[in-house]
Amino acid sequence: MLKTLTSVNLNLYDQYSVDRSAIDATDALAPIDLPISMSPSPSPLSPDLAALQRLLTVIAQLRHPETGCPWDLQQTPQSLIPYVLEEAYEVVDALQRGDTADITEELGDLLLQVVLQSQIASEAGDFDIADVATGIADKLIRRHPHVFGAVTVNDVAEVHQNWQHIKAAEKAARGEVENPHTVTPKLRKYHRTLPPLTAALKISEKAAAVGFEWDDIEGVWDKFHEELAEFRTAIAAESKANQQAELGDLLFTLVNLARWYGLDPVDALQGTNRRFVERFAQVEAAANRSLSDYSLAELETLWQAAKAQLRAASREE
């Protein structure tokens, strides 16, 4: 059975920068009951909870040591990492396309990863799905005192400000005290948790915000040409490790150029990938034999024709 949450301890209220008087005279260490509308549903389970319970049962059966699926039994938290990433990106793709059927399916695939990771952890005695659900529910309640407490906010900016104060208080309670004059912990987090291109943009933005920045755009272009020359030198005569490092430096500088011009490098590369696939599909559709049988000049002709066709179709829309 899924555990349900009836109350939550809001003992961090006294640590973040909100008007303490706005929380009435409530003891900050006392739990605050949720409204009746948010109380657990009585038995029998609601359709939503019944469906989740069914999924939990299915995953538990797949992991049964005697009657389960050999593939599922082989999986570890680490072996499932590629699937977590793949399913998350597939959810994003479905959302961008606005296909509700695909969104439903892909969210289910991502939910599978959450439940499967929790099942494996439960078997090891680390945590279970109830811990996961309770943890996020507690966090949302703590960080929304204007909804679940008596704090008043006037706009989204104040919501964001409270969120950051509460988040900082939570870290302090865990002993994760950050030096307010350093940004390195945030840079490390971006590096560890974000896709490389997104991380590069966030890292450069955060560094620039504290003054680690070029004086003007010409300085960024100079850096780009410097890194390009170093990359060409590495390719010509240096080790694979140095070549890799110089390529990374060049890409990082390109991200900074994009930032200076107000461009999103992630969106830019996604757009290029999409256009390449669309043009390649047009080339394959126009070909009457295997592409490997065409000369480079013939392929270039097909490619330019595909570009022109797609450009014309885009203008007509």
N, C-alpha and C positions, 0 to 999 in steps of 0.2 A: 504493500500500500504506500502511496505517496504521503509523506508527512505534510501536515497543513499547519500554517502559522496563524496563531490567534492573537499574539501580542509581540511587541518588540521593545527592547531596551534602547531608549534614546539618550543614554548617559553621555553622549558626546555634545549635547546641546550647550553645555557650559564651557566648551572648548573653542567653539568657532565664533567668529565676529558678527554675531547678531545681537539684537537687543534682548537681553535675558528676561526683561520684564514682559516681553511679548509672549513668553511661554507661561504666562499666568504665574501661579504659585506652585505649579506641578514639580514634584521632586524629580530632579534630573536623572536620578538613578532608578526611578520607578518605571515599570513598563507602561506603555500607552496602548490601550486596547484599540483595535481596528474598528471602524464602523460596522454595523450589522450587515450592510450590503457587501462587505468584503469578508465576512466570516465564512468558515468552511461550509460547504454544502452538506446537508444531512444525507445519510444513506437512503436510497441507493446513490451511487456516484452519478454526477452529472455526465452528459455525453462527452464533454471535453476530458474530464478526469478518467472516465471509463476508457476512452481511446488511448490516453497516455498510459494507463495501467496495462492495457493490452500490449502496447509497444514494449513496456518494461518486461512483461512476461515472455514475449517473443525473444527479446535479446537474452534474457536469462536462460531460455531453453537452448538458444544457439551456442551459449557458452557452457552448457551442461557438460561436465567432464566425461560422462559415459555416453550420452545420447545426442550431444551437440554436433555442430558442424566442424569438421577438421580445420577449415580455413579460419573460421572465427576463433577457434581455440588456439590457433597459432599466433594470433595477433597480440601485440604489446602496445603500450602507449606510444612508443617511439615508431613502431612500424606503421601506425595509423596516421602519423603526421602528414604524409603526402595526401591522404584522403581528406583530412580536415581542410587543408589548403585548397584542394581541388573543388570540394563541395562548396566552400565559401565563395570561391570565384564563380562557380556556376550559379549560385544564388544571385550574385551581383549581375551576371549576364542576363538572367531571367528578369530581374527587376528593371534593368535598362531597356529590355525589349518590351516590357509591359505585358508579357504573356502570363495570364493568371494561372493557367493549367501548369505551365513550367515552373512558375514561382511556387505553387503548392508542392509539386514534386521535389524541387530542389531544396526547399525548406525542410521537407521530410528527410531527405538524404543528409542534410546538415544536422538535423535533430538526432538522426541515427548515430552520428559520430559523438555527440554529447552523451547519449545514453550508453553507447558501447564503451567509451572511455570511463564512465562512471561505474559500469558493471565490472570492468577489469579492476578498477581501483577498489571496489567493494570486496571483490574476491581476495585482494591483498590486505584488506583491513585498513585501507587508507581513508577513503570517504565513499559516500554513495550518492545517488541522484537526489535524495532528500537534502543532503548537505549542500549540494550545488544549488538547488532551488531555494532553500532557506537562506543561503548566503546572499544570493542576488536580491531576494525579496527584502531582507534586512538592510542591504546597502541602499536600495531604492527608497525605503522608508526613511532611513537616516538622512539621506541627501535631499529629501523633499519635505522639510519641516513646515513649509507653507501649505502642504497638502495634508500631512499626517500629524502635524503639530499645530501650534498657535502662532507661528511666525508669519508675518505679513510681508509680502513683496509687491513692488509696484510695476516691475517690468522684467523682461527676460534677462537683462543685464544683472539685476539683483539676484535672480535665480542662479545665474552662472557664478556670481561672486560667492554666494553661500555655498554652492557646490564645491568650489575650490577651497574655501575655508574648512569645510567639513572633511574633504579629502585629505587636507594637510593634517587635521586633527587625528584622523584615522591612522595616518602614517606615524604620527608622534606616539599614539597609543601602542603601536607595534614596535616602537623603538627605532623607527626609520626617520631620524631627524636629519633634515636636509639643511645645508648651509644656504641661506637665502641669497648669498652673494655669488653662488656658483650655479652653473647650468649643466655641468658635466653629467650628473645623474640623469637628467632628462635626455641628453644626447645619447647616453648609453642605452636608455630604454628605447629610444627611436631605433637605434642600431639593432637591438635584439628583437624587437617585436614587429617592425614594419617591413613590408616589401622593400628591397634595396632602393628602388627609384624614389618611392615615397619617403623613405628614411633620409635619403640624401637631401631632398627638398626641405624636410622638417629640420634636419640638423643645420643646414645653411641658414634657414630663417631664424632659428633660435640663436645661433652664433652672431648673426648680423644684428639681432635685437639688442645685444649687449656691446655692440661696437666693433665686432670682429668683421670688418667690411671694407670693401674697396671705396675709394673716394668718389669714383665715377665709373661709368660703364666702360670707358676706354681701358681702365685697369683690369676689368674682367676679360675684355678681348685680348689684352696683352698676356694674361695668364693662360687663356685658351691656346694661343699660338705657342706659348712656352711649353705647355703640356703636350701639344700635338708634336712638336719637335722632339721632345723627350720620348714620346711613344714611338716615333719613327726610328729613333736611334736604338731603342730597346728591341724593336722588331728586327733590326738589321744585325745586331751583334750580341744581344744579351740573353740571359737565361729566360726560360718560360715564366718563372716566378716574377722576374723584373718586368717582363712584357705584360703580365697580368696586372701588376701593380700600377704600371704607367697607363694602361687602359682604364683602370679604375679612376685614376687622377683626372684623365681626360673627360670621362663621363661625368665626374663630380663637377668639373668646371662647366660643362654644358648645362648641367642642372642650375648652376648659379647664373649663367647667362639667361636661361629661361626665367628664373626668378626676377632678375632685373627688368626684364621686358614684360613681366606680369603674365607669363605663360605657364601652363601646367604641363610639365614634362610627361606625367603619367597619361593625361588625356591625349597629348600629342603623339606618344608612341602607340597608344591604343588605336588612335585614328589611322596611323600609318599601317599598323597590322591589319586593320579592317580593310583599308583600301587595297593593300597588297593581295589579300585573299579574294576580294571581289574582282580585281583585275586578273588574277591568276585563274579564277573560275571562268572568266570570259575567254581567256586564252585557250583553256582546255576545251571549252564549248566550240570554239572556232576551228580547232585543230581536227584534221581528218586522219591523223595517225599519232603514234606515240610522240610525246614532246622530245624524247631523246633522239628521235630521227630527224629533227629539225636542226638547221645550222643556227648559230648565234644571231646572224643577221635576220633570218626568218623569224626567230623568236622575238627579236626586237620589233619587227614589223607588227606581229600579232599583239605585242604588248602595247605599242603606241595606239593601235586600233582599239584595244580594250579601254585604254584611258580616255580616248575621244568619245567612245560610246557611252561610258559611264558619266563623263562630264556632260554630255548632251542630255542624258536621262535626268541628271540632277537639276539642270536648268529648267526642264519641263515641269518639275514638281512644284 
